[in-house]
Amino acid sequence: MENFKDKVVVVTGGAQGIGRCFADEFLKAGAHICVIDKQDGEHFVGDISEKAVLEQFAKEVIGKYGHVDYLINISSSRDRMSQRDVSAIQWILPIWSCSSVPTRQASSLERTSALMVV
């Protein structure tokens, strides 16, 4: 994996399985990892289908790092994304571009390097 030193990577559903693998590999490559998952753990615990939870998570990530470089969505519990997960992604993207942070940080959507939906 190429060098991701100091890149900010958000992984939804990153507490176990393939999500955890993504988070671990980005961490090994030097990235700052922000995980949200419904399972208890040291990460942000919450359901991304709940708008208030997602807004709080986004506020914390933007407050700490100011932007997001990569967003990896692995939150679906099925083999394919449910409509609920699609709706959550539609909430995620505007939150990062319109969060209640200073304008220079609120442009994070333009700064996002990649969105991967697995």
N, C-alpha and C positions, 0 to 999 in steps of 0.2 A: 504494500500500500504506500502511495506517495506520502510526502510529508504534509501533515495537517496541523503543524505547530500553531497553536493559538487560534485555530478556527473554532467557531462555535457551532456545535452539532446538536440538534434536537432530535431525539428518538422517541416517538410515541410507541407504546407497547414494548419498551426496552428493558423490562424487568427479567425476562426469561427468553429462552428459545432464540430464534433468529434475531429478534430485537436486541437481546443481550449480546449476541455475537457482534452485531454492528457496533453497538456502544463500546464493547471491549476493544475492537480493532481500531476504531477512531481514537480511543484513549491511548492505545499503544503508539499511535502515530502522532501524538502530541496535542490532540484536540481537547477542548473543553466540552464535556458531555452534559447535556440536560435531558433527563429521562422523565417522562410522565407515563404512569401505568396505574391500573386499578389495583394491582397487588401491593401489599405492604412491603416496605423496604426503605432504603436510605434515599431514594429518589422522591420526586414529587408524586404523591399518591392522589389520583383522581381519574375520573371518567371523562374523556375528551368529548363525549356526546353531550355533556352538560356545559352550556355556554359560560356560566359563571366560573366554573372550575378552570376551563380553558383560558378565560380572561385573566384569572389570578396567576396561573402558570406563566402565561405570556408576560405579565407585568413583572414577575420575579426574574425571568430570563433577561428581558430587556433592561430591567433595573440593574442587574449584575453585569451584563456584557454589552449592552447597548445595541446589539444587532444579532442576527442569526445568519450563519454562512450556509448551513445545510439543514434541511428538514427531512427526516426519514420517517415515514408513517408506516408503522407495522402494528397498528392497533386492532385490526380486525380479528375476531375470534373464529372466523370461517375461512375457507380457502379463497374466497373472493370477498371483496369489500362489500359491506352492507350499505344500504342507503344512509344509515345513521353515521357510518364512517365518512362517507362522501360529504355529508352535511357538516361534520366536524372539521374536515379539511377546509371547507368553504369558510368556516369561522376562523380557523387558524390564520390563514393568509391575510385577511383584513386586520386582524388583531395586531400582527407584527407591523403592518404598515400604518396603522392608525392608533397605536397604543398611546396612553397618556404619559408620554415622555417628551423631553425637548425635541423640537423639530429636527435637529441634526441627527437624532437617534431614530426618529419615527420613520425615516426613509429606509428602514431596514429591508423592506420588501425588494427594493431595487438592489440592495447589497446581497441578497440571498443568492448563493451560487447554484443551488440545486434543490429540487424537490423530488423525492423518490417515494413512490407509493408501491409497497410490496404486497 
